[in-house]
Amino acid sequence: MKPRSPRRIIVALSVLTFVGIVLMALRPVPAPNRSNTRFIEAEVSEVYKGDGENDIVIKLSGEDGYFYINRGMEKDLDIQKLQSILLGEKIELVFINHWAPLTGNSPRHIAEISLKGEIIYTEFED
């Protein structure tokens, strides 16, 4: 039996690595639950319509990247109302702890927003 050439092995490993990275990059954001989310408390610096389809973006002071409510405008959320309520306020934000090679930690999908103990928005079912 003829031994395999190192070149063929390197090519095969490269292809498998590329396919693995593509699959990880394309994995969807999971539905939020209490075990796959993280919590942050910070002041809201911006609220605006995102590039995604009807997304609402929230930027926090001192935080890199941004947080978004996926299709928030389709969920009867009003950007102007959110701006008037949230801008300059310290909020409690729960986001899905999801990492992908092409995006890193940003953008981060919002699961819940609370202001002064009152839930403003949530995706949790409980």
Helices and strands as residue ranges (DSSP letters): H 6-25, E 37-49, E 56-60, E 67-69, G 72-75, H 79-86, E 90-96, E 108-115, E 118-122
